[in-house]
Amino acid sequence: MPDSHITYSQDNLTQAVLDRIAPDTDPRLAEIMRSLLGHAHAFVREVQLKPGEWERAIAFLVEMGRFCDDKRNEWIMLSDVTGVTMLVDAIAHASHEDVTETTVLGPFHRENPPLLGNGDNLSPGLEGETLELRVTVADAEGRPIEGAQVDIWHANGEGGYDSQIGDGERHMMRGRFTTGADGLVQCWTINPSSYPVPHDGPMGRVLASMGRSPMRPAHVHFWLKAPGYRDLITHIFADGDAYLHDDAVFGVKASLVCDLEARRRAGESDHLVLEYEFRLPRV
């Protein structure tokens, strides 16, 4: 018969909650939940969280959900701007040496982008400074990988992605390529600019309350896949950007910064060139 005189207090409540996890719970889920609940209770004790503060936190979480739709995920931004996304990524890829470093996927990747070939333009009809992309996909030893799938996407010169422009249905500044025997993808586009993460909602208020900038430095996204190799999700950043050391989502890594200005081609029309060799780890 249950003890009718049991009293929960700050001294015994945490253990009582942990004891409610059933013995037949999936072991990994049990491990995660024990740690999550233990840290959450320790946080409440450490800061001596007040009821009014907790109520405001619940209201904040509800508002977060209301800001989410098929084109915007405030929860992903919460993970990104608190550094959790990059921490998970760093742990997952800690053992991969001599290959290209990873970074965040971001919220603007789209399935089924236009299928393009070498020499095609990602941004036909769009105004902006011309940028030539010349990227090679190789293994850890630098041997070209044939048949790799390369998704490329980026913002425009005002910092907007295609899903943020008009009704958001038109595909612009993105495409999917397949490498040939030389592992090369070459295409044309416009030079992207730095831009703020969406900051007109609850996460924007959080950033402002901490005195943090919502800006991300200019970059081009890449998602590379090849049979027998681990997927690579990464960016290439423009050297000299004002926000390289103040990226709102902590995604910048020194090895992913490329000097576009230094790669103007002598004797050709005056345009920027981004050249980079991606190296993929084997599965």
FIZANU-372728 format. One record per residue (C-alpha): residue number from 1; x, y, z; residue in three letters. Coordinates in nm, 3 decimals. Layout:
N
   voza         X         Y         Z   lopa
    NUM         X         Y         Z    ALA
...
//
This chain:
283
   voza         X         Y         Z   lopa
      1     0.000     0.000     0.000    MET
      2     0.145     0.343    -0.093    PRO
      3     0.287     0.549     0.192    ASP
      4     0.028     0.824     0.248    SER
      5     0.273     1.024     0.454    HIS
      6     0.545     1.073     0.190    ILE
      7     0.661     1.432     0.155    THR
      8     0.868     1.555    -0.138    TYR
      9     1.124     1.826    -0.072    SER
     10     1.422     1.980    -0.247    GLN
     11     1.631     1.717    -0.072    ASP
     12     1.455     1.406    -0.205    ASN
     13     1.256     1.517    -0.510    LEU
     14     1.530     1.464    -0.769    THR
     15     1.592     1.105    -0.667    GLN
     16     1.217     1.039    -0.656    ALA
     17     1.185     1.157    -1.018    VAL
     18     1.482     0.945    -1.129    LEU
     19     1.339     0.641    -0.952    ASP
     20     1.026     0.666    -1.169    ARG
     21     1.225     0.566    -1.479    ILE
     22     1.117     0.208    -1.539    ALA
     23     1.383    -0.067    -1.533    PRO
     24     1.288    -0.182    -1.885    ASP
     25     1.331     0.167    -2.038    THR
     26     1.561     0.169    -2.341    ASP
     27     1.912     0.193    -2.186    PRO
     28     2.025     0.487    -2.397    ARG
     29     1.702     0.679    -2.332    LEU
     30     1.734     0.605    -1.960    ALA
     31     2.094     0.732    -1.960    GLU
     32     1.994     1.055    -2.136    ILE
     33     1.689     1.120    -1.919    MET
     34     1.873     1.057    -1.592    ARG
     35     2.139     1.308    -1.691    SER
     36     1.890     1.561    -1.831    LEU
     37     1.666     1.549    -1.522    LEU
     38     1.960     1.557    -1.283    GLY
     39     2.114     1.862    -1.452    HIS
     40     1.777     2.038    -1.478    ALA
     41     1.709     1.995    -1.107    HIS
     42     2.066     2.103    -1.024    ALA
     43     2.018     2.417    -1.235    PHE
     44     1.697     2.508    -1.051    VAL
     45     1.875     2.466    -0.718    ARG
     46     2.186     2.657    -0.827    GLU
     47     2.000     2.969    -0.944    VAL
     48     1.719     2.932    -0.686    GLN
     49     1.463     2.971    -0.965    LEU
     50     1.157     3.168    -0.857    LYS
     51     0.797     3.069    -0.951    PRO
     52     0.747     3.384    -1.155    GLY
     53     1.067     3.318    -1.351    GLU
     54     0.954     2.962    -1.420    TRP
     55     0.616     3.088    -1.543    GLU
     56     0.789     3.328    -1.781    ARG
     57     1.008     3.042    -1.903    ALA
     58     0.701     2.829    -1.980    ILE
     59     0.540     3.123    -2.165    ALA
     60     0.863     3.161    -2.363    PHE
     61     0.858     2.794    -2.467    LEU
     62     0.495     2.825    -2.577    VAL
     63     0.581     3.133    -2.783    GLU
     64     0.874     2.946    -2.941    MET
     65     0.633     2.685    -3.073    GLY
     66     0.402     2.949    -3.220    ARG
     67     0.689     3.095    -3.423    PHE
     68     0.762     2.761    -3.594    CYS
     69     0.625     2.669    -3.937    ASP
     70     0.746     2.484    -4.248    ASP
     71     0.990     2.767    -4.330    LYS
     72     1.111     2.863    -3.982    ARG
     73     1.215     2.659    -3.679    ASN
     74     1.278     2.866    -3.369    GLU
     75     1.391     2.553    -3.182    TRP
     76     1.676     2.494    -3.426    ILE
     77     1.781     2.856    -3.376    MET
     78     1.773     2.805    -2.998    LEU
     79     2.010     2.511    -3.040    SER
     80     2.231     2.706    -3.283    ASP
     81     2.271     3.034    -3.093    VAL
     82     2.337     2.856    -2.761    THR
     83     2.621     2.659    -2.922    GLY
     84     2.452     2.323    -2.861    VAL
     85     2.436     2.237    -3.233    THR
     86     2.807     2.297    -3.279    MET
     87     2.892     2.105    -2.959    LEU
     88     2.698     1.799    -3.079    VAL
     89     2.871     1.833    -3.416    ASP
     90     3.217     1.868    -3.258    ALA
     91     3.168     1.554    -3.047    ILE
     92     3.038     1.354    -3.344    ALA
     93     3.333     1.443    -3.568    HIS
     94     3.616     1.464    -3.313    ALA
     95     3.802     1.160    -3.450    SER
     96     3.814     1.262    -3.817    HIS
     97     4.158     1.398    -3.903    GLU
     98     4.294     1.506    -4.242    ASP
     99     3.942     1.572    -4.373    VAL
    100     3.733     1.885    -4.411    THR
    101     3.578     2.017    -4.093    GLU
    102     3.203     2.021    -4.047    THR
    103     2.970     2.297    -3.933    THR
    104     2.597     2.355    -3.884    VAL
    105     2.336     2.260    -4.146    LEU
    106     2.127     2.569    -4.080    GLY
    107     1.753     2.604    -4.148    PRO
    108     1.766     2.687    -4.519    PHE
    109     1.858     2.357    -4.685    HIS
    110     1.581     2.231    -4.914    ARG
    111     1.521     1.884    -5.051    GLU
    112     1.515     1.828    -5.428    ASN
    113     1.709     2.137    -5.540    PRO
    114     1.758     2.197    -5.914    PRO
    115     1.989     1.941    -6.080    LEU
    116     2.272     2.134    -6.245    LEU
    117     2.595     2.061    -6.430    GLY
    118     2.939     2.220    -6.450    ASN
    119     2.926     2.568    -6.594    GLY
    120     2.566     2.631    -6.487    ASP
    121     2.450     2.937    -6.295    ASN
    122     2.290     2.908    -5.951    LEU
    123     2.153     3.262    -5.972    SER
    124     2.038     3.339    -6.328    PRO
    125     1.889     3.686    -6.356    GLY
    126     1.985     3.792    -6.004    LEU
    127     2.190     4.105    -5.949    GLU
    128     2.511     4.089    -5.752    GLY
    129     2.887     4.058    -5.772    GLU
    130     2.978     3.754    -5.982    THR
    131     3.124     3.461    -5.791    LEU
    132     3.274     3.151    -5.955    GLU
    133     3.275     2.837    -5.745    LEU
    134     3.545     2.579    -5.820    ARG
    135     3.539     2.301    -5.562    VAL
    136     3.689     1.953    -5.570    THR
    137     3.570     1.650    -5.374    VAL
    138     3.845     1.410    -5.268    ALA
    139     3.922     1.139    -5.015    ASP
    140     4.149     1.188    -4.713    ALA
    141     4.458     1.135    -4.930    GLU
    142     4.348     1.390    -5.190    GLY
    143     4.231     1.144    -5.459    ARG
    144     3.929     1.280    -5.652    PRO
    145     3.593     1.117    -5.581    ILE
    146     3.375     1.052    -5.884    GLU
    147     2.997     1.048    -5.849    GLY
    148     2.977     1.257    -5.532    ALA
    149     2.654     1.452    -5.480    GLN
    150     2.716     1.815    -5.395    VAL
    151     2.432     2.040    -5.271    ASP
    152     2.518     2.412    -5.275    ILE
    153     2.308     2.698    -5.138    TRP
    154     2.361     3.048    -5.004    HIS
    155     2.204     3.388    -4.936    ALA
    156     2.194     3.679    -5.178    ASN
    157     2.373     4.014    -5.153    GLY
    158     2.112     4.139    -4.907    GLU
    159     2.139     3.831    -4.686    GLY
    160     1.816     3.661    -4.792    GLY
    161     1.767     3.296    -4.887    TYR
    162     1.519     3.194    -5.157    ASP
    163     1.275     3.057    -4.899    SER
    164     1.261     3.409    -4.749    GLN
    165     1.193     3.586    -5.079    ILE
    166     0.841     3.636    -5.212    GLY
    167     0.628     3.328    -5.144    ASP
    168     0.944     3.128    -5.078    GLY
    169     0.863     2.867    -5.344    GLU
    170     1.113     2.958    -5.615    ARG
    171     1.453     2.785    -5.603    HIS
    172     1.734     3.039    -5.630    MET
    173     2.099     3.041    -5.527    MET
    174     2.098     2.665    -5.484    ARG
    175     2.160     2.353    -5.689    GLY
    176     2.271     1.990    -5.683    ARG
    177     2.576     1.870    -5.876    PHE
    178     2.748     1.535    -5.939    THR
    179     3.124     1.517    -5.967    THR
    180     3.301     1.360    -6.263    GLY
    181     3.625     1.165    -6.262    ALA
    182     3.819     1.479    -6.161    ASP
    183     3.596     1.537    -5.859    GLY
    184     3.531     1.894    -5.976    LEU
    185     3.220     2.110    -5.947    VAL
    186     3.236     2.445    -6.125    GLN
    187     2.947     2.690    -6.137    CYS
    188     2.855     3.056    -6.127    TRP
    189     2.653     3.253    -5.879    THR
    190     2.646     3.586    -5.693    ILE
    191     2.853     3.675    -5.391    ASN
    192     2.654     3.628    -5.067    PRO
    193     2.660     3.877    -4.782    SER
    194     2.654     3.851    -4.407    SER
    195     2.305     3.846    -4.257    TYR
    196     2.117     3.826    -3.927    PRO
    197     1.947     3.510    -3.810    VAL
    198     1.572     3.575    -3.771    PRO
    199     1.553     3.794    -3.463    HIS
    200     1.196     3.924    -3.465    ASP
    201     1.078     3.650    -3.230    GLY
    202     1.158     3.506    -2.887    PRO
    203     1.514     3.403    -2.971    MET
    204     1.586     3.752    -3.100    GLY
    205     1.483     3.891    -2.763    ARG
    206     1.710     3.641    -2.588    VAL
    207     2.008     3.750    -2.800    LEU
    208     1.934     4.118    -2.737    ALA
    209     1.895     4.060    -2.363    SER
    210     2.248     3.914    -2.354    MET
    211     2.392     4.195    -2.566    GLY
    212     2.466     3.955    -2.852    ARG
    213     2.460     4.021    -3.225    SER
    214     2.227     3.813    -3.448    PRO
    215     2.471     3.833    -3.742    MET
    216     2.632     3.551    -3.937    ARG
    217     2.936     3.609    -4.162    PRO
    218     2.899     3.561    -4.538    ALA
    219     2.926     3.196    -4.642    HIS
    220     2.828     2.930    -4.894    VAL
    221     2.671     2.604    -4.772    HIS
    222     2.778     2.260    -4.896    PHE
    223     2.636     1.913    -4.831    TRP
    224     2.845     1.638    -4.990    LEU
    225     2.754     1.270    -5.019    LYS
    226     2.942     0.983    -5.182    ALA
    227     2.904     0.604    -5.153    PRO
    228     3.149     0.465    -4.899    GLY
    229     3.214     0.805    -4.742    TYR
    230     3.065     0.992    -4.451    ARG
    231     2.839     1.286    -4.539    ASP
    232     2.999     1.628    -4.505    LEU
    233     2.788     1.930    -4.408    ILE
    234     2.990     2.249    -4.397    THR
    235     3.026     2.614    -4.504    HIS
    236     3.300     2.812    -4.672    ILE
    237     3.332     3.160    -4.522    PHE
    238     3.461     3.477    -4.685    ALA
    239     3.785     3.599    -4.529    ASP
    240     3.772     3.954    -4.399    GLY
    241     3.404     3.944    -4.308    ASP
    242     3.328     4.165    -4.008    ALA
    243     3.141     3.885    -3.828    TYR
    244     3.391     3.599    -3.854    LEU
    245     3.469     3.634    -3.483    HIS
    246     3.109     3.705    -3.379    ASP
    247     2.907     3.438    -3.562    ASP
    248     2.570     3.407    -3.387    ALA
    249     2.575     3.026    -3.420    VAL
    250     2.948     2.965    -3.350    PHE
    251     2.992     2.792    -3.687    GLY
    252     3.319     2.946    -3.808    VAL
    253     3.635     2.734    -3.820    LYS
    254     3.968     2.868    -3.943    ALA
    255     4.010     2.589    -4.200    SER
    256     3.680     2.690    -4.364    LEU
    257     3.774     3.055    -4.425    VAL
    258     3.865     3.131    -4.788    CYS
    259     4.025     3.449    -4.923    ASP
    260     3.799     3.535    -5.219    LEU
    261     3.969     3.863    -5.300    GLU
    262     4.305     3.691    -5.349    ALA
    263     4.149     3.460    -5.606    ARG
    264     4.053     3.714    -5.870    ARG
    265     4.185     3.573    -6.194    ARG
    266     4.436     3.786    -6.384    ALA
    267     4.354     3.839    -6.749    GLY
    268     3.987     3.748    -6.710    GLU
    269     3.677     3.948    -6.633    SER
    270     3.687     4.092    -6.284    ASP
    271     3.501     3.841    -6.070    HIS
    272     3.553     3.657    -5.746    LEU
    273     3.659     3.294    -5.736    VAL
    274     3.607     3.051    -5.448    LEU
    275     3.839     2.751    -5.484    GLU
    276     3.840     2.476    -5.225    TYR
    277     3.917     2.105    -5.193    GLU
    278     3.679     1.907    -4.974    PHE
    279     3.815     1.585    -4.825    ARG
    280     3.569     1.324    -4.704    LEU
    281     3.626     1.055    -4.440    PRO
    282     3.543     0.695    -4.524    ARG
    283     3.254     0.535    -4.342    VAL
//
